[in-house]
């Protein structure tokens, strides 16, 4: 990876041997290894047996989970808040594990739509709840720094599974609990599309 970074610096017109850049390949390798560490983690490792049989059937919500990821189209960061809810069916997951699940999938090359769905599907597969809801609010530097250069825009995606998809009142209760800060409408997993924005 360090050789690749050196060649990239040369291709950009830089001198990889000058003082400020001489250690950049090593730093980039270390940073990229950390930012994509989700590839080396699996869901069972993250949950670590923190599944519990509990007689509880009300909504569980973990909101405002900070996440940082890399857009797979430009390798530029996108980041924001993730909100997760589920309706238990005899089993609950340790609350601290939900942010860890978010981080596991975020620490990969991603698109926000896939990230949203992966978090929801992982929780559904592991605890078989009555429903799962995930909403992500993201700021994309590939939109802010290049392309359309809209610094104040954000993308909102959602995945609604089970009761959250079929029951309007359950879905609205969740959305009211998280109270989205932006006024943008949700982009649900029923109509996901991927953008490449090669302009």
Secondary structure, DSSP 8 states (H G I E B T S, - for coil): -HHHHHHHHHHTT--TTSTTTTTHHHHHHHHHHHHTGGGG--HHHHHTT-EEE----SEEEEEEEEEEEEETTT--EEEEEEEEEEE-SSEEE-HHHHHHHHHHHHSSEE-HHHHHHHHHHHHHHHH--SEEEEEEEEEEHHHHTSTT--TT--EEEEEEEEHHHH-HHHHHHHHHHH--SS----EETTS--------
